[in-house]
Amino acid sequence: MADLVLYRQYLREILTKYAQYSPSQTDMETHTIFDQEGDHYQVVTVGWEDGYRMYGCLIHADIKDGKIWIQYDGTEYSIANELIDRGVPKQDIVLAYQAPYARRLTEFAVG
């Protein structure tokens, strides 16, 4: 249970940091979405650019069965690396954006 509390805290801190990097367009907003009951965490960008509605997800992570599932990571450094830097073991991180057969080839959890 202590790991779960820490994992939630780490995800909130990391995603909040990325949400502070505002897009250069003035009509765009960046939001964090923290659903701690369902353990879903996202950073999304919404707004308008050149008359077109824009929406994009920068980061999406979930916590399932005591592991952090990275569903999407549009960052340069990788939130998996940031979690490892904070002491999260690789066996508690699932790179869910990779096919299940490919996950076995990484140092991270399969799922």
C-alpha positions in Angstrom: 0.0 0.0 0.0 2.9 2.4 0.7 4.1 1.8 -2.8 0.7 2.7 -4.2 0.7 6.0 -2.3 4.2 6.8 -3.5 3.4 5.9 -7.1 0.3 8.2 -7.1 2.5 11.0 -5.7 5.2 10.5 -8.3 2.8 10.5 -11.2 1.1 13.7 -9.9 4.5 15.4 -9.5 5.8 14.3 -12.9 2.7 15.2 -14.8 2.3 18.5 -13.1 5.8 19.4 -14.2 5.1 18.6 -17.8 1.8 20.5 -17.7 3.7 23.7 -16.8 5.3 23.7 -20.2 2.6 25.7 -22.0 2.2 25.4 -25.8 3.4 28.5 -27.7 0.0 29.0 -29.2 -2.0 31.5 -27.0 -5.3 29.7 -27.6 -4.1 26.3 -26.2 -4.3 25.1 -22.6 -2.6 22.2 -20.9 -4.5 20.3 -18.2 -3.6 17.5 -15.8 -6.3 14.9 -15.2 -5.9 12.9 -11.9 -8.4 10.2 -11.2 -7.1 8.7 -8.0 -10.1 6.5 -7.5 -9.6 4.8 -10.9 -5.9 5.4 -10.9 -5.8 7.2 -14.3 -3.4 10.1 -14.9 -3.1 12.3 -18.0 -1.7 15.5 -19.4 -3.7 16.8 -22.3 -3.6 19.9 -24.4 -6.8 21.5 -25.8 -7.6 24.6 -27.7 -7.6 26.3 -31.2 -4.9 26.7 -33.7 -5.4 28.5 -37.1 -9.2 28.0 -36.8 -8.9 24.3 -36.1 -9.8 22.5 -32.8 -6.8 20.8 -31.4 -6.6 18.1 -28.7 -3.7 16.0 -27.8 -2.5 13.7 -25.0 1.1 14.1 -23.9 1.1 11.5 -21.1 -1.3 8.8 -20.0 -0.5 6.4 -17.2 -2.6 4.1 -15.1 -1.9 2.1 -11.9 -3.2 -1.5 -12.2 -2.4 -4.4 -9.9 0.3 -2.3 -8.1 2.2 -1.5 -11.3 2.4 1.8 -13.3 1.2 1.2 -16.8 2.5 3.9 -19.2 -0.2 3.9 -21.9 1.2 6.8 -23.8 4.4 8.9 -23.4 5.0 11.8 -25.7 8.0 13.2 -23.7 11.6 13.3 -24.8 13.2 11.9 -21.6 10.4 9.3 -20.9 8.4 9.2 -17.7 9.6 5.6 -17.2 13.1 7.1 -16.7 11.8 9.7 -14.3 10.1 7.0 -12.3 13.3 5.0 -12.1 15.1 8.1 -11.0 12.7 8.3 -8.1 13.3 4.7 -7.1 10.5 2.9 -8.8 11.8 -0.6 -9.7 11.6 -1.5 -13.4 9.5 -4.6 -12.5 6.7 -2.2 -11.4 6.6 -0.2 -14.7 4.8 -1.6 -17.7 5.4 0.0 -21.1 1.8 -0.6 -22.2 2.3 1.3 -25.5 4.5 -1.7 -26.6 2.9 -4.9 -27.9 2.7 -7.6 -25.2 5.2 -9.8 -27.1 7.7 -6.9 -27.3 7.5 -6.2 -23.5 9.3 -9.4 -22.8 12.3 -8.0 -24.6 12.6 -5.1 -22.3 13.9 -4.7 -18.7 10.4 -3.6 -17.6 7.4 -5.5 -16.4 5.3 -7.5 -18.9 2.0 -6.7 -17.3 
